[in-house]
Amino acid sequence: MSEDRDTAAAIANAVYNAVGVRMAGTPISPMQLCAALALRRKED
């Protein structure tokens, strides 16, 4: 189970490094990512 958490954390960090949005939970869906990006754009 620890490996699953490590993998999920690595994917979440890769998403953050790629797009600059930290996702709070898993699984990360394309719709959640798009919503988070839109929210960040409104805040900027």
Beta strands, then each sheet from edge to edge (+ up, - down):
end
